[in-house]
Amino acid sequence: MSNRSSNKLNVPEARAAMDKFKMEAASEVGVDLKEGYNGHLTSREAGSVGGQMVKKMIESYEKSL
């Protein structure tokens, strides 16, 4: 296992877009997400942001079909 972190983007230039997408998803579910470290978030809050991101990605894919 040479790569210890699985959160690396395949296209590093996409970091800003992904950060913006994450902030939008957090806003939609009412989570107070800040730039940088967010250690104050509960697992439920962090999971809801990730879940919202996945939901929006699936919706976007379905619209493109």
C-alpha positions in Angstrom: 0.0 0.0 0.0 2.1 2.9 -1.3 -0.5 5.6 -1.1 -1.7 6.1 2.5 -4.4 8.7 1.8 -7.3 7.9 -0.5 -8.5 11.6 -0.6 -6.1 12.7 -3.3 -7.7 14.2 -6.4 -6.7 12.7 -9.7 -6.5 16.2 -11.2 -4.9 18.5 -8.6 -6.1 21.6 -10.5 -9.7 20.6 -9.5 -9.0 21.4 -5.8 -10.6 24.8 -5.9 -13.7 23.5 -7.6 -14.1 20.7 -5.2 -13.7 23.0 -2.2 -16.4 25.3 -3.6 -18.6 22.3 -4.3 -18.1 21.1 -0.7 -19.0 24.6 0.7 -22.2 24.7 -1.4 -23.2 21.2 -0.2 -22.5 22.2 3.5 -24.6 25.3 3.1 -27.5 23.3 1.6 -27.6 21.0 4.6 -27.1 23.7 7.2 -23.6 22.8 8.3 -21.2 25.5 9.4 -18.2 24.6 7.3 -15.1 26.8 7.4 -12.0 27.0 5.2 -9.3 24.7 6.5 -9.6 22.4 9.5 -13.1 21.6 10.7 -12.5 19.5 13.8 -15.5 20.9 15.5 -17.9 19.0 13.1 -19.7 15.9 14.4 -19.5 12.7 12.3 -23.2 13.2 11.4 -22.5 16.7 10.1 -19.5 15.7 8.1 -21.4 12.7 6.7 -24.3 14.9 5.7 -22.0 17.1 3.7 -20.5 14.1 1.9 -23.9 12.6 1.3 -25.2 15.8 -0.2 -22.2 16.0 -2.5 -22.8 12.4 -3.7 -26.5 13.2 -4.2 -25.7 16.2 -6.3 -23.1 14.2 -8.4 -25.7 11.5 -9.1 -28.3 14.1 -10.1 -25.8 15.7 -12.4 -24.9 12.4 -14.0 -28.6 11.4 -14.4 -29.3 14.7 -16.2 -26.5 14.1 -18.6 -28.0 10.7 -19.8 
